[in-house]
Amino acid sequence: MKVLLVKPYNLSDHIQPSLGLGMLASAIQHKHEVEILDCIKEGIKISKFRERVEWFMPQVVGFQTYTFDLDFVKEALRICKEMDAQAVTMVGGPHPSGAPIETMEFFYRDLDFAFGGEAEIGLPLLLERIEKETEPKDLEDIPGLIWRKGEKVVANNKIYIEDLDKLGMPAWDLIHPETYPESQHGAFYKKFPIAPLMLTRGCPFSCTFCMAHLVSGKKLRKRSAEHVLEEMKILYNEHGIREFHIIDDNFTMNKEHAKSFLLKLIDSGLDISWAVPNGIRADTLDEEMLNLMKQSGLYLISIGIESGSNRILKLMKKGVTTEEIRKRVKLIKKAGLEAAGFFILGFPSETKEEMEATIRFSLELDLLRANFFTYLPFPGTESYQQLLDNDEIKKVDWDRFFFMNAAYVPRGMTRKQLKSLQRKAFFGFFLRPKILYKNLKSVKSLRHLGFLIKRFYHWIIMR
């Protein structure tokens, strides 16, 4: 069958390949004709979606779906069914993983199937069943599948493959990572072109705001260092990639595995740089790990700091204190590496004074960069459920469901006040002369500067 996998258009200023779609394409391309459509990269808004899809006329269309993609995907699904009423439509990714029943209800009859969790096993099985039967009815054995059994929505159990090597590698031949621009997950870079890389899946931690475990499970699973190095060499030699962004949630949690990979990367002799723009936990770092990271080409570590209030960190179930964070940042700097921090403003019950404390904390730490997100109530997370139970939210404003926006505002505060604090945090951090100079020095080209200006507008100016 002809299968189109779509990354929807949205306001995200991260233009990077989708590893998720790449892995799904890899799982099915030996039996099906597969294309990947990155609407963000190609600038395909909903007004151009029909025209862009007509060239392929797929029999199956699947959408990677984050919560902020809902409106685009809903309209795109309608268009797909208008073009071909027999086309099979499906969605997968974080939103259906966290809210499976609600996802099917939201898209109604334009959506045939959804997947929760990882779909590399379930998708090939579903396509095989669709080929054999026009309207397959017995689908209980397909892991992660979300489907309608009559009028009832059924969410099958998820399974997580233990040996990630068995899943193979993303379909880089369909993604063409060397064609992506300088607007990757990390706003800055050292070398170019860039490709994302994943070594591990799963998160055993219990941060109440995070839905990582809903997608990839609680247990940490890993690829072998040899398998990862093989992929890196393919990207290096066949696609000209010179920088890698490791986007794992917990790359450094299994220290033995991480250090084994780093030693093999050093021995490989690949002339590359790399970073961890998705962030890692500060409490997983030690001096030996940091030295190996630097020696193997790492130039900046992003860490999830989240708050300058120990009360909020405890509510988040981060498992660290501000004092521990100070120590780890000093350890990073001692190893000769730069550090960037992620912070959250507007967590449930957080006061203006606690947000001010977070802003001060960001200035006290020796960080090169900082990002100040507003709290998002991701469906399926513990904090989201608490807000529902406490009647603090009834319907989330999905149109505002971006980190640079304010989909939720704590009691006692207005959205305008929260956005004002976010702007104060950004300006206060980056307009310090030393920080401003060091970051301006890192701009590589006029085109790179253009992407940074666009990002600045989205995060700080846009309301």
JOQUIJO-V393059 format. One record per residue. N is the residue number from 1. RES is the residue in one small letter. D_FIRST is the distance of its C-alpha to the first C-alpha in Angstrom with 1 decimal. Layout:
<<N	RES	D_FIRST> <N	RES	D_FIRST>>
//
This chain:
<<1	m	0.0> <2	k	3.8> <3	v	6.1> <4	l	9.8> <5	l	12.6> <6	v	15.9> <7	k	19.5> <8	p	21.5> <9	y	24.6> <10	n	27.9> <11	l	31.5> <12	s	31.0> <13	d	32.8> <14	h	30.9> <15	i	28.5> <16	q	26.9> <17	p	23.6> <18	s	21.7> <19	l	21.9> <20	g	20.0> <21	l	16.8> <22	g	17.4> <23	m	17.7> <24	l	14.5> <25	a	12.6> <26	s	14.6> <27	a	13.7> <28	i	10.0> <29	q	9.8> <30	h	11.0> <31	k	8.0> <32	h	5.1> <33	e	6.1> <34	v	8.3> <35	e	11.2> <36	i	14.3> <37	l	16.5> <38	d	20.1> <39	c	21.8> <40	i	25.2> <41	k	25.2> <42	e	24.3> <43	g	26.5> <44	i	23.9> <45	k	25.8> <46	i	24.6> <47	s	26.2> <48	k	23.9> <49	f	20.7> <50	r	19.6> <51	e	20.5> <52	r	18.7> <53	v	15.3> <54	e	15.6> <55	w	15.2> <56	f	11.5> <57	m	10.7> <58	p	7.8> <59	q	6.3> <60	v	7.4> <61	v	10.7> <62	g	12.9> <63	f	16.5> <64	q	19.1> <65	t	22.1> <66	y	25.7> <67	t	28.3> <68	f	29.2> <69	d	25.7> <70	l	25.9> <71	d	27.1> <72	f	24.6> <73	v	21.6> <74	k	23.1> <75	e	23.4> <76	a	19.9> <77	l	18.4> <78	r	20.5> <79	i	19.4> <80	c	15.7> <81	k	16.7> <82	e	19.0> <83	m	16.5> <84	d	14.2> <85	a	15.7> <86	q	12.6> <87	a	10.6> <88	v	10.7> <89	t	13.1> <90	m	14.6> <91	v	17.4> <92	g	18.9> <93	g	22.0> <94	p	25.7> <95	h	26.2> <96	p	24.1> <97	s	25.6> <98	g	29.0> <99	a	28.7> <100	p	26.0> <101	i	27.5> <102	e	28.7> <103	t	25.2> <104	m	23.7> <105	e	26.9> <106	f	27.0> <107	f	23.6> <108	y	24.2> <109	r	21.8> <110	d	19.5> <111	l	18.3> <112	d	16.4> <113	f	16.5> <114	a	18.3> <115	f	19.0> <116	g	22.6> <117	g	23.6> <118	e	21.4> <119	a	17.7> <120	e	16.9> <121	i	17.4> <122	g	16.3> <123	l	12.9> <124	p	11.4> <125	l	13.3> <126	l	12.1> <127	l	8.3> <128	e	9.7> <129	r	12.0> <130	i	9.7> <131	e	8.0> <132	k	11.6> <133	e	13.3> <134	t	12.9> <135	e	15.4> <136	p	15.8> <137	k	19.5> <138	d	20.7> <139	l	19.3> <140	e	22.6> <141	d	21.6> <142	i	18.9> <143	p	21.0> <144	g	21.4> <145	l	19.3> <146	i	21.0> <147	w	20.3> <148	r	22.3> <149	k	24.0> <150	g	25.7> <151	e	27.5> <152	k	27.8> <153	v	25.8> <154	v	25.3> <155	a	24.9> <156	n	24.2> <157	n	26.2> <158	k	25.0> <159	i	25.2> <160	y	26.0> <161	i	25.5> <162	e	29.0> <163	d	28.3> <164	l	26.3> <165	d	26.2> <166	k	23.8> <167	l	21.1> <168	g	21.4> <169	m	21.5> <170	p	19.6> <171	a	17.2> <172	w	20.2> <173	d	18.8> <174	l	16.5> <175	i	19.3> <176	h	22.2> <177	p	25.0> <178	e	27.7> <179	t	26.8> <180	y	27.7> <181	p	31.1> <182	e	34.2> <183	s	33.4> <184	q	32.0> <185	h	32.7> <186	g	36.2> <187	a	38.0> <188	f	39.9> <189	y	39.1> <190	k	41.0> <191	k	38.7> <192	f	35.7> <193	p	32.7> <194	i	31.6> <195	a	28.7> <196	p	28.3> <197	l	28.6> <198	m	28.5> <199	l	30.7> <200	t	31.0> <201	r	29.6> <202	g	31.5> <203	c	34.8> <204	p	37.7> <205	f	39.8> <206	s	40.5> <207	c	40.7> <208	t	40.7> <209	f	39.0> <210	c	36.0> <211	m	32.6> <212	a	31.5> <213	h	32.0> <214	l	29.8> <215	v	26.7> <216	s	27.7> <217	g	30.4> <218	k	34.1> <219	k	34.2> <220	l	34.1> <221	r	31.7> <222	k	31.6> <223	r	30.1> <224	s	32.6> <225	a	34.5> <226	e	33.5> <227	h	29.7> <228	v	30.3> <229	l	32.6> <230	e	30.0> <231	e	27.6> <232	m	30.5> <233	k	31.4> <234	i	27.9> <235	l	28.1> <236	y	31.7> <237	n	31.4> <238	e	28.1> <239	h	27.8> <240	g	31.5> <241	i	31.5> <242	r	35.1> <243	e	35.0> <244	f	33.1> <245	h	32.9> <246	i	32.7> <247	i	31.3> <248	d	32.0> <249	d	33.9> <250	n	36.3> <251	f	36.2> <252	t	40.0> <253	m	40.3> <254	n	40.3> <255	k	42.9> <256	e	42.9> <257	h	39.1> <258	a	39.5> <259	k	42.6> <260	s	41.1> <261	f	38.2> <262	l	40.8> <263	l	43.0> <264	k	40.2> <265	l	39.1> <266	i	42.7> <267	d	43.0> <268	s	39.8> <269	g	41.7> <270	l	38.8> <271	d	40.4> <272	i	38.5> <273	s	39.3> <274	w	37.6> <275	a	38.0> <276	v	36.9> <277	p	36.2> <278	n	34.8> <279	g	38.2> <280	i	39.6> <281	r	42.3> <282	a	45.8> <283	d	47.2> <284	t	45.0> <285	l	46.6> <286	d	49.6> <287	e	51.6> <288	e	50.1> <289	m	46.5> <290	l	47.4> <291	n	49.1> <292	l	46.2> <293	m	43.9> <294	k	46.1> <295	q	46.6> <296	s	42.9> <297	g	42.3> <298	l	42.1> <299	y	44.0> <300	l	43.4> <301	i	42.8> <302	s	41.5> <303	i	42.7> <304	g	42.2> <305	i	45.8> <306	e	45.1> <307	s	48.7> <308	g	52.3> <309	s	53.4> <310	n	53.7> <311	r	53.6> <312	i	50.2> <313	l	48.9> <314	k	50.1> <315	l	48.3> <316	m	45.1> <317	k	45.6> <318	k	45.2> <319	g	47.7> <320	v	49.6> <321	t	52.6> <322	t	53.5> <323	e	56.0> <324	e	53.4> <325	i	51.2> <326	r	54.3> <327	k	54.8> <328	r	51.2> <329	v	51.2> <330	k	54.5> <331	l	53.0> <332	i	50.1> <333	k	52.6> <334	k	54.9> <335	a	52.1> <336	g	52.0> <337	l	48.7> <338	e	48.0> <339	a	46.8> <340	a	44.8> <341	g	44.9> <342	f	42.7> <343	f	44.6> <344	i	43.9> <345	l	46.2> <346	g	46.5> <347	f	45.6> <348	p	46.7> <349	s	50.5> <350	e	51.0> <351	t	54.0> <352	k	54.8> <353	e	57.1> <354	e	54.5> <355	m	52.2> <356	e	55.1> <357	a	55.6> <358	t	52.0> <359	i	52.6> <360	r	55.9> <361	f	54.2> <362	s	51.7> <363	l	54.7> <364	e	56.6> <365	l	53.9> <366	d	53.6> <367	l	50.1> <368	l	48.9> <369	r	46.3> <370	a	45.5> <371	n	42.9> <372	f	44.0> <373	f	41.3> <374	t	42.0> <375	y	41.1> <376	l	37.8> <377	p	37.6> <378	f	34.1> <379	p	32.9> <380	g	33.4> <381	t	36.0> <382	e	39.6> <383	s	41.2> <384	y	38.9> <385	q	39.8> <386	q	43.5> <387	l	43.4> <388	l	41.9> <389	d	44.6> <390	n	47.3> <391	d	46.2> <392	e	45.9> <393	i	42.5> <394	k	41.1> <395	k	38.3> <396	v	37.2> <397	d	36.9> <398	w	33.3> <399	d	34.0> <400	r	36.4> <401	f	34.4> <402	f	34.9> <403	f	37.2> <404	m	39.2> <405	n	39.8> <406	a	41.5> <407	a	39.4> <408	y	42.1> <409	v	45.8> <410	p	48.3> <411	r	51.1> <412	g	54.1> <413	m	52.2> <414	t	50.6> <415	r	47.4> <416	k	49.7> <417	q	51.7> <418	l	48.7> <419	k	47.2> <420	s	50.7> <421	l	51.0> <422	q	47.6> <423	r	48.9> <424	k	52.2> <425	a	50.4> <426	f	48.4> <427	f	51.4> <428	g	53.8> <429	f	51.8> <430	f	50.7> <431	l	53.8> <432	r	56.0> <433	p	57.2> <434	k	56.3> <435	i	52.8> <436	l	52.2> <437	y	53.5> <438	k	51.4> <439	n	48.2> <440	l	48.9> <441	k	49.6> <442	s	46.1> <443	v	44.5> <444	k	43.0> <445	s	42.7> <446	l	43.0> <447	r	39.2> <448	h	39.3> <449	l	42.3> <450	g	40.3> <451	f	37.6> <452	l	40.5> <453	i	42.2> <454	k	39.1> <455	r	38.8> <456	f	42.5> <457	y	42.1> <458	h	39.3> <459	w	41.1> <460	i	44.7> <461	i	45.2> <462	m	42.5> <463	r	43.5>>
//
